[in-house]
Structures are given as C-alpha cells and as structure tokens.
Amino acid sequence: MSRRSLPYVDRQSVVARLGQCRQAMIELRAGSPPRSLARASADQMISNIDELVWILTGERDLFVTKGHGTNLGR
C-alpha cells in the first residue's frame, strides 16, 4: 500500500490566519455570558486551533503570551 503525500501548504500563512481566528474566538469568549453555548464553543475552537498549530509547527505554546505582551505568531 503506497502512502499518499499531502499537497504543499504555506504553513506560515495558515498559522497567521489561525492566529486571527483564535483572536476572534477570544473576543467572542470575553463577550459571552458564563456557561453559554457561545463561550463553550469558543473555548473548544481555541483548543482545536492550538492543536492544529502544534501539528503544523511542532510548538505547543506558539500563541501563549508571557506577561503582558502579545504573540500572534508574527
């Protein structure tokens, strides 16, 4: 059985876009009431984005900020 190769993907571009999506989910979460479906969905999306970025880059904490700075993979 032969293994299929994946098409070329510009990983930096994908990671940058995922960073924008993650920021939007953080904003949604911040504006949603506690224990709401929107907040739970945003939490799950943030988790999924972090996992996908880990798969693409090998870095688990790429979007995790230290102190008061921001790090969106730039």
N, C-alpha and C positions, 0 to 999 in steps of 0.2 A: 504494500500500500504506500503510495507516494504522499509526501506531505506538501500541501499547497502553501505557497508563500503569500503573505499579505501584500497588498499594494503599498506603494510609497506613501507615507503620511508625513507632512511637515509638523513634527511634534511640537516645536516651539509655538507655532501658530495655534495649534489645538490647545495647548496648555494655557496660552494667553486668553483664548476665548473661554475656556473653562474657569479661569480666574474671574472674568467678568460675570459669568453665570453664578459663580459662588458668591460674589459680592451682592448680586441681586437677591439671592436666597437669604443672605444675612440680613439685608434690609427688609425683606418680607417677614422674616422671623421676628425682627425687632418690632415691627408694626402689628404683629398678630397677637391676639389675646392668649394667655396661658391655656394650655390643654385644648387648643383649637386644631382642627384638621390642617389649616394652612401652616401653622407652626410645626406640627409633626411632619408634614410633607417637606417643608424647608429643611428641617433637621436631616431627614433621610436623603434629600438631594445633596446637601453639603457632604454627608458621609460618602455618597456614591461618587461625587466629584473628586474627593480626596483619594478614594481608592483608584479611580481611573488615572489620576495624575501619578500616583505611585506606580501603576503598571507602565505608564508611558516614560517616566523619568527615573524610577528607582528610588526617588526621595519621598519618604513618608510625610514629612512636615514641610513641604515646599510653601504652602500658604499660611503656615502658622507664624504669627508675628511674635516678636520678642519685645517686651516693654511696650512703648507707645508708638513704635514705628509700624509702617505698613509694608507688606511684601506680597506683591501680586505676581511674582514670577518674572519681573522685568529685569 
